[in-house]
Amino acid sequence: MTRTWQISDLTDAAVARIATARLAAAHGVPPVERARLTASLGAQLRLCLTKGGTWRLTLETGTDSRAGAGAGEGVLHAVVTPSPEAAAAGQPPWRVTVPCPEASADVGPDAVASGPAELAEALLGADEDTALVLERLAEQEGLVDFHREELQQTNQGVVALHAELDAAGRAQREAFAAERKARTEAENARRRLTFLADASAVLTASLDHHEIVRRLPELLVPEYAASVDVWLFDQDGDRPGPAHAAAAVTAARTGRPQYAAAHPGGLPGVDDRPPSALAPDRPLLCIPLPTRQAPLGVVTLTPPGERWDPDDAVMLIELTRRASTAIDHAQRYQHNRDIAETLQRALLTELPAPPGLTLAARYLPATHGLNIGGDWYDAFRQPDGGVIAVVGDVTGHGLRAAVMMSQLRTALRAYAVDGGSPGQLLTRLHIFLHHLQPDLFATAVIARFHPDDPTVTWAAAGHPPPVLRTPDGLVRTLDAKPGAMLGIPLRQEIADHTVPMAPGSTLALYTDGLVERRARGIDPGIARLTEALGSFGPAELETDLEGSADGILRPMLSDSERDDDVCLLLCHLGDGV
Protein backbone atom coordinates (compact mmCIF):
# COMPACT_ATOMS: atom_id res chain seq x y z
CA MET A 1 0.00 0.00 0.00
CA THR A 2 1.26 3.48 -0.90
CA ARG A 3 -0.13 6.83 0.30
CA THR A 4 0.98 10.29 -0.89
CA TRP A 5 0.37 13.78 0.54
CA GLN A 6 1.18 17.15 -0.96
CA ILE A 7 2.54 19.54 1.65
CA SER A 8 2.47 23.22 0.99
CA ASP A 9 1.13 24.76 4.21
CA LEU A 10 0.77 24.08 7.94
CA THR A 11 -2.55 22.19 7.57
CA ASP A 12 -1.04 19.85 5.00
CA ALA A 13 1.87 19.18 7.33
CA ALA A 14 -0.45 18.43 10.30
CA VAL A 15 -2.60 16.10 8.22
CA ALA A 16 0.48 14.25 6.93
CA ARG A 17 1.91 13.88 10.42
CA ILE A 18 -1.39 12.58 11.87
CA ALA A 19 -1.84 10.16 8.98
CA THR A 20 1.64 8.80 9.48
CA ALA A 21 0.99 8.25 13.19
CA ARG A 22 -2.33 6.46 12.49
CA LEU A 23 -0.82 4.23 9.79
CA ALA A 24 2.07 3.34 12.05
CA ALA A 25 -0.33 2.48 14.87
CA ALA A 26 -2.48 0.45 12.52
CA HIS A 27 0.53 -1.56 11.42
CA GLY A 28 1.61 -2.33 15.00
CA VAL A 29 4.60 0.01 15.24
CA PRO A 30 5.46 0.22 19.00
CA PRO A 31 4.59 3.51 20.71
CA VAL A 32 8.18 4.52 21.35
CA GLU A 33 9.21 3.84 17.75
CA ARG A 34 6.01 5.56 16.56
CA ALA A 35 6.79 8.64 18.67
CA ARG A 36 10.34 8.66 17.39
CA LEU A 37 9.02 8.41 13.76
CA THR A 38 6.47 11.24 14.16
CA ALA A 39 8.92 13.47 15.99
CA SER A 40 11.53 13.01 13.25
CA LEU A 41 8.87 13.55 10.56
CA GLY A 42 7.63 16.68 12.33
CA ALA A 43 11.08 18.17 12.30
CA GLN A 44 11.38 17.41 8.56
CA LEU A 45 7.92 18.96 7.86
CA ARG A 46 8.92 22.15 9.66
CA LEU A 47 11.93 22.29 7.34
CA CYS A 48 9.58 21.92 4.36
CA LEU A 49 7.40 24.83 5.55
CA THR A 50 10.49 26.93 6.19
CA LYS A 51 11.93 26.42 2.70
CA GLY A 52 8.54 26.80 1.02
CA GLY A 53 7.18 25.22 -2.11
CA THR A 54 5.23 22.00 -2.50
CA TRP A 55 6.78 18.92 -0.93
CA ARG A 56 5.49 15.36 -1.11
CA LEU A 57 5.21 12.75 1.65
CA THR A 58 4.99 9.12 0.54
CA LEU A 59 4.16 6.26 2.95
CA GLU A 60 4.55 2.72 1.72
CA THR A 61 4.08 -0.57 3.59
CA GLY A 62 5.52 -3.87 2.54
CA THR A 63 8.08 -6.53 3.49
CA ASP A 64 11.79 -6.07 4.09
CA SER A 65 13.90 -7.87 1.48
CA ARG A 66 17.35 -6.84 2.78
CA ALA A 67 19.92 -9.56 3.36
CA GLY A 68 19.83 -10.91 6.88
CA ALA A 69 16.32 -9.57 7.65
CA GLY A 70 13.59 -11.90 8.80
CA ALA A 71 11.57 -13.44 5.95
CA GLY A 72 8.27 -11.54 5.41
CA GLU A 73 8.89 -8.98 8.13
CA GLY A 74 6.67 -5.90 7.64
CA VAL A 75 8.12 -2.43 7.32
CA LEU A 76 6.83 1.10 6.83
CA HIS A 77 8.77 3.39 4.49
CA ALA A 78 8.38 7.16 4.77
CA VAL A 79 9.90 9.41 2.09
CA VAL A 80 9.73 13.24 1.93
CA THR A 81 10.50 14.47 -1.56
CA PRO A 82 11.68 18.10 -1.72
CA SER A 83 10.03 20.74 -3.86
CA PRO A 84 11.51 21.36 -7.29
CA GLU A 85 13.12 24.53 -6.00
CA ALA A 86 14.67 22.78 -3.00
CA ALA A 87 15.78 19.83 -5.13
CA ALA A 88 17.44 22.26 -7.53
CA ALA A 89 19.22 23.80 -4.54
CA GLY A 90 20.63 20.39 -3.65
CA GLN A 91 18.19 19.34 -0.93
CA PRO A 92 18.17 15.49 -0.79
CA PRO A 93 15.02 13.45 -0.06
CA TRP A 94 14.33 12.43 3.54
CA ARG A 95 13.81 8.72 4.17
CA VAL A 96 13.06 6.58 7.19
CA THR A 97 12.00 2.94 7.62
CA VAL A 98 10.45 1.41 10.73
CA PRO A 99 9.52 -2.23 11.33
CA CYS A 100 5.90 -3.29 11.55
CA PRO A 101 5.77 -6.32 13.88
CA GLU A 102 2.00 -6.70 13.30
CA ALA A 103 1.61 -6.20 9.60
CA SER A 104 -2.09 -5.71 8.78
CA ALA A 105 -4.25 -5.38 5.70
CA ASP A 106 -4.62 -2.16 3.89
CA VAL A 107 -5.98 0.64 6.08
CA GLY A 108 -9.10 2.49 4.86
CA PRO A 109 -9.39 6.15 4.03
CA ASP A 110 -10.68 6.99 7.56
CA ALA A 111 -7.10 6.65 8.75
CA VAL A 112 -6.44 10.10 7.25
CA ALA A 113 -7.75 13.11 9.16
CA SER A 114 -9.64 15.68 7.16
CA GLY A 115 -11.52 17.91 9.62
CA PRO A 116 -10.96 19.72 12.91
CA ALA A 117 -12.55 16.91 14.94
CA GLU A 118 -10.26 14.33 13.43
CA LEU A 119 -7.24 16.61 13.94
CA ALA A 120 -8.15 17.12 17.60
CA GLU A 121 -8.65 13.42 18.10
CA ALA A 122 -5.33 12.73 16.41
CA LEU A 123 -3.67 15.30 18.67
CA LEU A 124 -5.04 13.53 21.77
CA GLY A 125 -3.80 10.24 20.33
CA ALA A 126 -0.36 11.78 19.96
CA ASP A 127 -0.52 12.72 23.63
CA GLU A 128 -1.17 9.09 24.46
CA ASP A 129 2.00 8.13 22.58
CA THR A 130 3.85 10.87 24.37
CA ALA A 131 2.51 9.60 27.70
CA LEU A 132 3.73 6.12 26.87
CA VAL A 133 7.14 7.52 25.93
CA LEU A 134 7.25 9.52 29.15
CA GLU A 135 6.25 6.44 31.10
CA ARG A 136 8.96 4.45 29.39
CA LEU A 137 11.36 7.32 30.06
CA ALA A 138 10.40 7.30 33.74
CA GLU A 139 11.10 3.59 33.85
CA GLN A 140 14.47 4.17 32.25
CA GLU A 141 15.22 7.00 34.67
CA GLY A 142 14.35 4.71 37.57
CA LEU A 143 16.57 2.07 36.10
CA VAL A 144 19.31 4.66 35.62
CA ASP A 145 18.92 5.79 39.24
CA PHE A 146 19.11 2.18 40.38
CA HIS A 147 22.26 1.58 38.36
CA ARG A 148 23.64 4.91 39.49
CA GLU A 149 23.19 3.83 43.10
CA GLU A 150 24.79 0.49 42.34
CA LEU A 151 27.59 2.30 40.52
CA GLN A 152 28.07 4.62 43.48
CA GLN A 153 28.23 1.68 45.86
CA THR A 154 30.57 -0.06 43.48
CA ASN A 155 32.72 3.07 43.28
CA GLN A 156 32.77 3.28 47.05
CA GLY A 157 33.82 -0.34 47.17
CA VAL A 158 36.49 0.30 44.55
CA VAL A 159 37.69 3.35 46.49
CA ALA A 160 37.80 1.27 49.68
CA LEU A 161 39.57 -1.50 47.81
CA HIS A 162 42.05 1.02 46.39
CA ALA A 163 42.60 2.36 49.90
CA GLU A 164 43.21 -1.16 51.19
CA LEU A 165 45.49 -1.91 48.27
CA ASP A 166 47.33 1.37 48.84
CA ALA A 167 47.68 0.58 52.54
CA ALA A 168 48.84 -2.94 51.69
CA GLY A 169 51.28 -1.54 49.12
CA ARG A 170 52.56 1.00 51.63
CA ALA A 171 52.97 -1.70 54.26
CA GLN A 172 54.74 -3.89 51.70
CA ARG A 173 57.04 -1.01 50.72
CA GLU A 174 57.77 -0.37 54.37
CA ALA A 175 58.47 -4.07 54.88
CA PHE A 176 60.75 -4.10 51.84
CA ALA A 177 62.52 -0.98 53.10
CA ALA A 178 62.93 -2.54 56.55
CA GLU A 179 64.22 -5.73 54.95
CA ARG A 180 66.68 -3.78 52.80
CA LYS A 181 67.79 -1.82 55.85
CA ALA A 182 68.22 -5.01 57.88
CA ARG A 183 70.08 -6.65 55.00
CA THR A 184 72.32 -3.60 54.66
CA GLU A 185 72.99 -3.52 58.39
CA ALA A 186 73.74 -7.26 58.37
CA GLU A 187 76.08 -6.84 55.41
CA ASN A 188 77.84 -3.93 57.11
CA ALA A 189 78.14 -5.95 60.32
CA ARG A 190 79.56 -8.89 58.36
CA ARG A 191 81.99 -6.54 56.60
CA ARG A 192 83.14 -5.08 59.92
CA LEU A 193 83.57 -8.51 61.51
CA THR A 194 85.48 -9.77 58.49
CA PHE A 195 87.73 -6.72 58.53
CA LEU A 196 88.24 -7.06 62.28
CA ALA A 197 89.21 -10.73 61.95
CA ASP A 198 91.55 -10.11 59.01
CA ALA A 199 93.16 -7.06 60.63
CA SER A 200 93.62 -8.95 63.91
CA ALA A 201 95.33 -11.78 62.05
CA VAL A 202 97.69 -9.28 60.40
CA LEU A 203 98.51 -7.52 63.69
CA THR A 204 99.10 -10.71 65.67
CA ALA A 205 101.21 -12.32 62.95
CA SER A 206 104.25 -10.20 63.86
CA LEU A 207 106.32 -10.20 67.05
CA ASP A 208 107.92 -6.88 66.18
CA HIS A 209 105.95 -4.04 67.78
CA HIS A 210 107.41 -1.53 65.32
CA GLU A 211 105.93 -3.59 62.48
CA ILE A 212 102.54 -3.67 64.22
CA VAL A 213 102.55 0.11 64.63
CA ARG A 214 103.46 0.49 60.96
CA ARG A 215 100.73 -1.84 59.74
CA LEU A 216 97.89 -0.29 61.78
CA PRO A 217 97.51 2.87 59.58
CA GLU A 218 97.79 0.74 56.45
CA LEU A 219 94.80 -1.31 57.60
CA LEU A 220 92.55 1.66 58.51
CA VAL A 221 93.28 4.23 55.79
CA PRO A 222 91.26 5.20 53.77
CA GLU A 223 88.14 3.13 54.54
CA TYR A 224 87.81 3.79 58.27
CA ALA A 225 90.08 6.79 58.82
CA ALA A 226 91.64 9.61 56.85
CA SER A 227 94.76 9.59 59.03
CA VAL A 228 96.10 7.52 61.92
CA ASP A 229 98.69 8.60 64.49
CA VAL A 230 100.04 6.05 66.98
CA TRP A 231 101.58 7.53 70.11
CA LEU A 232 103.51 4.91 72.13
CA PHE A 233 104.69 5.84 75.59
CA ASP A 234 108.33 5.47 76.60
CA GLN A 235 109.45 2.34 78.37
CA ASP A 236 109.80 4.21 81.67
CA GLY A 237 106.28 5.62 81.45
CA ASP A 238 107.07 9.17 80.34
CA ARG A 239 104.20 10.71 78.45
CA PRO A 240 105.27 13.93 76.72
CA GLY A 241 102.23 16.12 75.93
CA PRO A 242 102.98 19.32 73.98
CA ALA A 243 102.95 17.60 70.56
CA HIS A 244 99.68 15.76 71.19
CA ALA A 245 96.05 16.88 71.30
CA ALA A 246 94.44 17.47 74.68
CA ALA A 247 91.94 14.69 73.93
CA ALA A 248 94.84 12.25 73.43
CA VAL A 249 96.38 13.28 76.75
CA THR A 250 93.00 12.83 78.46
CA ALA A 251 92.60 9.39 76.87
CA ALA A 252 96.06 8.44 78.11
CA ARG A 253 95.28 9.66 81.64
CA THR A 254 91.76 8.23 81.98
CA GLY A 255 92.01 5.16 79.77
CA ARG A 256 88.73 6.10 78.03
CA PRO A 257 88.25 6.97 74.34
CA GLN A 258 87.75 10.70 73.65
CA TYR A 259 85.99 12.47 70.76
CA ALA A 260 87.08 16.07 70.13
CA ALA A 261 84.85 18.02 67.73
CA ALA A 262 82.61 21.09 67.45
CA HIS A 263 79.51 18.91 67.87
CA PRO A 264 78.94 15.82 70.07
CA GLY A 265 79.67 12.58 68.28
CA GLY A 266 77.16 10.40 70.10
CA LEU A 267 79.57 7.44 69.87
CA PRO A 268 78.97 4.60 72.36
CA GLY A 269 81.58 4.39 75.12
CA VAL A 270 83.31 7.61 73.97
CA ASP A 271 83.52 10.89 75.91
CA ASP A 272 82.79 14.12 74.00
CA ARG A 273 85.25 17.00 74.27
CA PRO A 274 85.68 20.44 72.65
CA PRO A 275 87.62 20.69 69.38
CA SER A 276 91.36 20.24 69.57
CA ALA A 277 93.46 23.39 69.34
CA LEU A 278 95.89 21.46 67.13
CA ALA A 279 93.14 20.55 64.62
CA PRO A 280 90.06 22.73 65.27
CA ASP A 281 88.44 21.94 61.91
CA ARG A 282 88.74 18.16 62.12
CA PRO A 283 87.07 15.71 64.52
CA LEU A 284 89.55 13.57 66.44
CA LEU A 285 88.90 10.14 67.91
CA CYS A 286 91.55 9.34 70.52
CA ILE A 287 91.54 5.70 71.66
CA PRO A 288 93.96 4.45 74.36
CA LEU A 289 95.93 1.25 73.87
CA PRO A 290 94.80 -0.59 77.02
CA THR A 291 96.65 -3.21 79.06
CA ARG A 292 95.96 -4.67 82.47
CA GLN A 293 98.36 -2.23 84.13
CA ALA A 294 98.26 1.05 82.16
CA PRO A 295 97.76 2.20 78.56
CA LEU A 296 100.68 1.61 76.19
CA GLY A 297 99.80 4.71 74.18
CA VAL A 298 97.02 6.42 72.27
CA VAL A 299 95.77 6.03 68.68
CA THR A 300 94.40 9.29 67.21
CA LEU A 301 92.22 9.05 64.10
CA THR A 302 90.46 11.51 61.81
CA PRO A 303 87.25 10.38 60.05
CA PRO A 304 87.17 9.44 56.35
CA GLY A 305 84.11 11.70 55.96
CA GLU A 306 82.39 14.20 58.21
CA ARG A 307 82.06 11.78 61.14
CA TRP A 308 82.08 8.11 62.09
CA ASP A 309 79.20 5.71 62.09
CA PRO A 310 78.63 4.54 65.71
CA ASP A 311 79.11 0.90 64.72
CA ASP A 312 82.39 1.77 62.98
CA ALA A 313 83.55 3.53 66.15
CA VAL A 314 82.80 0.41 68.21
CA MET A 315 84.78 -1.67 65.72
CA LEU A 316 87.73 0.80 65.85
CA ILE A 317 87.81 0.63 69.65
CA GLU A 318 87.85 -3.18 69.53
CA LEU A 319 90.58 -3.23 66.87
CA THR A 320 92.68 -0.82 68.96
CA ARG A 321 92.27 -3.11 71.96
CA ARG A 322 93.51 -6.06 69.91
CA ALA A 323 96.38 -4.00 68.52
CA SER A 324 97.32 -3.07 72.09
CA THR A 325 97.40 -6.74 73.04
CA ALA A 326 99.57 -7.55 70.02
CA ILE A 327 101.97 -4.66 70.81
CA ASP A 328 102.17 -5.69 74.47
CA HIS A 329 102.93 -9.30 73.55
CA ALA A 330 105.53 -8.19 71.01
CA GLN A 331 107.26 -5.93 73.54
CA ARG A 332 107.27 -8.68 76.15
CA TYR A 333 108.59 -11.12 73.58
CA GLN A 334 111.35 -8.70 72.59
CA HIS A 335 112.29 -8.22 76.22
CA ASN A 336 112.42 -11.97 76.90
CA ARG A 337 114.30 -12.59 73.68
CA ASP A 338 116.95 -10.05 74.63
CA ILE A 339 117.38 -11.77 78.00
CA ALA A 340 117.52 -15.21 76.38
CA GLU A 341 120.05 -14.20 73.76
CA THR A 342 122.23 -12.60 76.41
CA LEU A 343 122.10 -15.82 78.43
CA GLN A 344 122.79 -17.91 75.34
CA ARG A 345 125.87 -15.90 74.41
CA ALA A 346 127.13 -16.15 77.97
CA LEU A 347 126.79 -19.94 77.97
CA LEU A 348 128.44 -20.59 74.59
CA THR A 349 132.06 -19.92 75.60
CA GLU A 350 135.11 -20.00 73.38
CA LEU A 351 136.49 -23.40 72.45
CA PRO A 352 139.96 -24.48 73.64
CA ALA A 353 142.84 -24.93 71.22
CA PRO A 354 144.76 -28.04 72.38
CA PRO A 355 147.83 -29.06 70.39
CA GLY A 356 147.02 -31.14 67.30
CA LEU A 357 143.23 -30.79 67.68
CA THR A 358 141.22 -28.10 65.93
CA LEU A 359 137.66 -27.36 66.98
CA ALA A 360 134.97 -25.34 65.16
CA ALA A 361 131.39 -24.90 66.37
CA ARG A 362 128.20 -23.36 65.02
CA TYR A 363 124.96 -22.66 66.87
CA LEU A 364 121.84 -21.34 65.14
CA PRO A 365 118.67 -20.80 67.19
CA ALA A 366 115.26 -21.71 65.84
CA THR A 367 113.68 -19.13 63.54
CA HIS A 368 110.35 -19.26 65.45
CA GLY A 369 109.72 -18.27 69.03
CA LEU A 370 112.41 -17.13 71.43
CA ASN A 371 115.84 -17.38 69.84
CA ILE A 372 117.08 -19.72 72.52
CA GLY A 373 116.71 -23.40 73.07
CA GLY A 374 118.25 -26.38 74.78
CA ASP A 375 120.94 -27.17 72.18
CA TRP A 376 124.52 -26.69 73.45
CA TYR A 377 128.07 -27.59 72.77
CA ASP A 378 131.23 -27.51 74.90
CA ALA A 379 134.87 -28.62 74.84
CA PHE A 380 137.40 -28.58 77.68
CA ARG A 381 140.53 -30.31 78.95
CA GLN A 382 140.64 -33.03 81.60
CA PRO A 383 143.37 -33.17 84.23
CA ASP A 384 145.07 -36.10 82.46
CA GLY A 385 145.48 -34.07 79.23
CA GLY A 386 142.46 -35.49 77.41
CA VAL A 387 139.93 -33.26 75.64
CA ILE A 388 136.18 -33.68 76.08
CA ALA A 389 133.90 -32.53 73.21
CA VAL A 390 130.15 -32.65 73.82
CA VAL A 391 126.96 -31.72 71.97
CA GLY A 392 123.61 -31.90 73.80
CA ASP A 393 119.96 -31.06 73.39
CA VAL A 394 117.49 -30.39 76.19
CA THR A 395 113.87 -30.88 75.22
CA GLY A 396 111.87 -27.70 74.74
CA HIS A 397 112.78 -24.07 74.16
CA GLY A 398 112.91 -20.90 76.14
CA LEU A 399 114.50 -19.82 79.37
CA ARG A 400 113.76 -23.03 81.27
CA ALA A 401 115.47 -25.17 78.65
CA ALA A 402 118.42 -22.78 78.57
CA VAL A 403 118.79 -22.85 82.35
CA MET A 404 118.67 -26.66 82.36
CA MET A 405 121.23 -26.74 79.58
CA SER A 406 123.51 -24.50 81.64
CA GLN A 407 123.19 -26.79 84.65
CA LEU A 408 124.01 -29.89 82.59
CA ARG A 409 127.02 -28.12 81.08
CA THR A 410 128.30 -27.14 84.52
CA ALA A 411 127.64 -30.60 85.98
CA LEU A 412 129.52 -32.26 83.11
CA ARG A 413 132.56 -30.07 83.67
CA ALA A 414 132.45 -30.88 87.38
CA TYR A 415 132.15 -34.64 86.78
CA ALA A 416 134.94 -34.57 84.17
CA VAL A 417 137.42 -33.15 86.68
CA ASP A 418 137.38 -36.51 88.43
CA GLY A 419 138.08 -38.29 85.17
CA GLY A 420 135.77 -40.85 83.70
CA SER A 421 134.92 -42.01 80.19
CA PRO A 422 132.18 -40.50 78.02
CA GLY A 423 129.78 -43.33 78.96
CA GLN A 424 130.43 -42.82 82.66
CA LEU A 425 129.94 -39.07 82.36
CA LEU A 426 126.62 -39.53 80.53
CA THR A 427 125.45 -42.04 83.15
CA ARG A 428 126.12 -39.52 85.92
CA LEU A 429 124.32 -36.79 83.92
CA HIS A 430 121.35 -39.13 83.52
CA ILE A 431 121.06 -39.60 87.28
CA PHE A 432 121.59 -35.88 87.88
CA LEU A 433 118.84 -34.80 85.45
CA HIS A 434 116.36 -37.42 86.65
CA HIS A 435 116.59 -36.21 90.26
CA LEU A 436 116.88 -32.49 89.45
CA GLN A 437 114.12 -32.12 86.82
CA PRO A 438 111.98 -35.27 86.52
CA ASP A 439 109.84 -33.71 83.76
CA LEU A 440 112.77 -32.61 81.56
CA PHE A 441 114.78 -34.84 79.26
CA ALA A 442 117.94 -34.42 77.20
CA THR A 443 120.10 -36.13 74.63
CA ALA A 444 123.88 -35.84 74.35
CA VAL A 445 126.96 -37.25 72.65
CA ILE A 446 130.44 -37.04 74.17
CA ALA A 447 133.78 -37.70 72.41
CA ARG A 448 137.13 -37.93 74.25
CA PHE A 449 140.48 -37.33 72.56
CA HIS A 450 143.87 -38.00 74.19
CA PRO A 451 147.24 -37.02 72.73
CA ASP A 452 148.75 -40.38 73.64
CA ASP A 453 145.97 -42.48 72.05
CA PRO A 454 145.22 -42.58 68.22
CA THR A 455 141.57 -43.40 68.93
CA VAL A 456 138.45 -41.55 69.90
CA THR A 457 136.11 -42.80 72.62
CA TRP A 458 132.54 -41.71 72.41
CA ALA A 459 129.15 -42.42 73.93
CA ALA A 460 125.63 -41.21 73.12
CA ALA A 461 122.36 -41.03 75.01
CA GLY A 462 119.35 -40.81 72.67
CA HIS A 463 121.37 -38.59 70.31
CA PRO A 464 122.08 -38.77 66.55
CA PRO A 465 125.31 -40.71 65.87
CA PRO A 466 128.64 -38.97 65.17
CA VAL A 467 129.95 -38.86 61.61
CA LEU A 468 133.67 -39.62 61.00
CA ARG A 469 135.71 -38.64 57.95
CA THR A 470 139.02 -40.44 57.56
CA PRO A 471 142.10 -38.90 55.88
CA ASP A 472 141.37 -40.74 52.62
CA GLY A 473 138.03 -38.87 52.28
CA LEU A 474 135.73 -41.75 53.25
CA VAL A 475 132.86 -40.80 55.57
CA ARG A 476 130.93 -43.16 57.79
CA THR A 477 128.37 -42.96 60.54
CA LEU A 478 129.34 -44.29 63.97
CA ASP A 479 126.07 -46.10 64.46
CA ALA A 480 126.82 -48.20 67.55
CA LYS A 481 123.76 -48.58 69.77
CA PRO A 482 123.36 -45.46 71.97
CA GLY A 483 121.89 -45.26 75.44
CA ALA A 484 118.42 -43.97 76.19
CA MET A 485 117.59 -40.32 76.71
CA LEU A 486 118.95 -38.63 79.79
CA GLY A 487 116.45 -38.13 82.59
CA ILE A 488 113.93 -40.83 81.72
CA PRO A 489 112.70 -42.91 84.65
CA LEU A 490 114.99 -45.82 83.80
CA ARG A 491 118.19 -47.09 85.41
CA GLN A 492 120.88 -47.38 82.79
CA GLU A 493 124.63 -47.68 82.31
CA ILE A 494 125.64 -45.99 79.08
CA ALA A 495 128.39 -47.83 77.19
CA ASP A 496 131.57 -46.41 75.62
CA HIS A 497 132.59 -46.99 72.00
CA THR A 498 136.11 -46.63 70.65
CA VAL A 499 137.17 -46.22 67.01
CA PRO A 500 140.58 -45.50 65.46
CA MET A 501 141.13 -41.87 64.47
CA ALA A 502 144.20 -41.28 62.36
CA PRO A 503 145.71 -37.81 61.93
CA GLY A 504 143.80 -35.88 59.28
CA SER A 505 140.45 -37.31 60.41
CA THR A 506 137.44 -35.14 61.23
CA LEU A 507 134.64 -36.03 63.63
CA ALA A 508 131.28 -34.21 63.37
CA LEU A 509 128.99 -33.95 66.39
CA TYR A 510 125.57 -32.31 65.85
CA THR A 511 121.96 -32.04 67.02
CA ASP A 512 118.87 -33.29 65.24
CA GLY A 513 117.95 -29.76 64.12
CA LEU A 514 120.69 -30.03 61.49
CA VAL A 515 119.54 -33.30 59.91
CA GLU A 516 115.90 -33.92 60.80
CA ARG A 517 112.96 -32.65 58.71
CA ARG A 518 109.35 -33.40 59.51
CA ALA A 519 108.47 -34.54 56.02
CA ARG A 520 111.45 -36.87 55.52
CA GLY A 521 112.72 -37.98 58.92
CA ILE A 522 116.32 -38.04 60.11
CA ASP A 523 118.07 -40.66 57.96
CA PRO A 524 118.08 -38.63 54.70
CA GLY A 525 119.50 -35.69 56.67
CA ILE A 526 122.38 -37.79 58.05
CA ALA A 527 123.11 -38.98 54.51
CA ARG A 528 123.26 -35.35 53.33
CA LEU A 529 125.61 -34.49 56.20
CA THR A 530 127.84 -37.39 55.21
CA GLU A 531 127.89 -36.16 51.61
CA ALA A 532 128.64 -32.56 52.66
CA LEU A 533 131.52 -33.63 54.95
CA GLY A 534 133.00 -35.81 52.22
CA SER A 535 132.95 -32.97 49.68
CA PHE A 536 135.93 -31.15 51.24
CA GLY A 537 139.53 -31.77 50.42
CA PRO A 538 142.00 -32.64 53.22
CA ALA A 539 143.66 -29.25 52.92
CA GLU A 540 140.39 -27.36 53.49
CA LEU A 541 139.67 -29.13 56.76
CA GLU A 542 143.27 -28.73 57.91
CA THR A 543 143.65 -25.03 57.12
CA ASP A 544 140.10 -23.61 57.41
CA LEU A 545 137.90 -25.65 59.71
CA GLU A 546 135.73 -22.60 60.45
CA GLY A 547 135.01 -22.10 56.75
CA SER A 548 134.32 -25.82 56.40
CA ALA A 549 131.70 -25.59 59.15
CA ASP A 550 129.94 -22.83 57.21
CA GLY A 551 130.24 -24.88 54.03
CA ILE A 552 128.42 -27.77 55.72
CA LEU A 553 125.61 -25.60 57.05
CA ARG A 554 124.79 -23.91 53.75
CA PRO A 555 123.56 -26.98 51.82
CA MET A 556 122.07 -28.56 54.94
CA LEU A 557 119.81 -25.57 55.74
CA SER A 558 118.90 -24.32 52.26
CA ASP A 559 116.00 -26.70 51.66
CA SER A 560 113.51 -25.45 54.24
CA GLU A 561 112.91 -23.05 57.07
CA ARG A 562 114.26 -24.25 60.38
CA ASP A 563 111.85 -24.98 63.21
CA ASP A 564 114.50 -26.26 65.66
CA ASP A 565 117.88 -25.21 66.98
CA VAL A 566 120.96 -26.28 65.03
CA CYS A 567 124.26 -27.16 66.65
CA LEU A 568 127.41 -28.46 64.90
CA LEU A 569 130.86 -29.23 66.41
CA LEU A 570 133.75 -30.29 64.13
CA CYS A 571 136.81 -31.94 65.67
CA HIS A 572 139.77 -32.22 63.27
CA LEU A 573 142.79 -34.27 64.35
CA GLY A 574 146.06 -32.88 63.05
CA ASP A 575 149.66 -34.06 63.41
CA GLY A 576 151.16 -34.36 66.85
CA VAL A 577 148.21 -35.69 68.81
ABEGO torsion letter per residue (X at the ends): XBBBBBBABAAAAAAAAAAAAAAAAAAGBBAAAAAAAAAAAAAAAAAAAAAEEBBBBBBBBEBBABBGBBBGBBBBBBBBBBBAAAAAAGBBBBBBBBBBABBBBBBBAAABBABAAAAAAAAAAAAAAAAAAAAAAAAAAAAAAAAAAAAAAAAAAAAAAAAAAAAAAAAAAAAAAAAAAAAAAAAAAAAAAAAAAAAAAAAAABABAAAAAAAAAAAAOAAABABBBBBBBBAAGBBBAAABBAAAAAAAAAGBBBBBBABBAGBBGBBBBBBBAABAABBBBBBBBBBAABBAEBBBBBBABABBBAAAAAAAAAAAAAAAAAAAAAAAAAAAAAAAAAAAAAABBBBBBBBGBBBBBBBBBBABEBBBBABBBBBBBBAAGBBBBBBBBBBEBEAAAAAAAAAAAAAAAAAAAAEEBAAAAAAAAAAAAAAABAABBBBBBBBBBBAABABBBBBBBGBBBBBBBBAAGBBBBBABBBBBBBGBBBBBBBBBBBBBBBBGBBBBBBBAAAABBAAAEAAAAAAAAAAAAAABBAAAAAABAAAAAAAAAAAAAAABBBABBBBBBBBBBBBGX
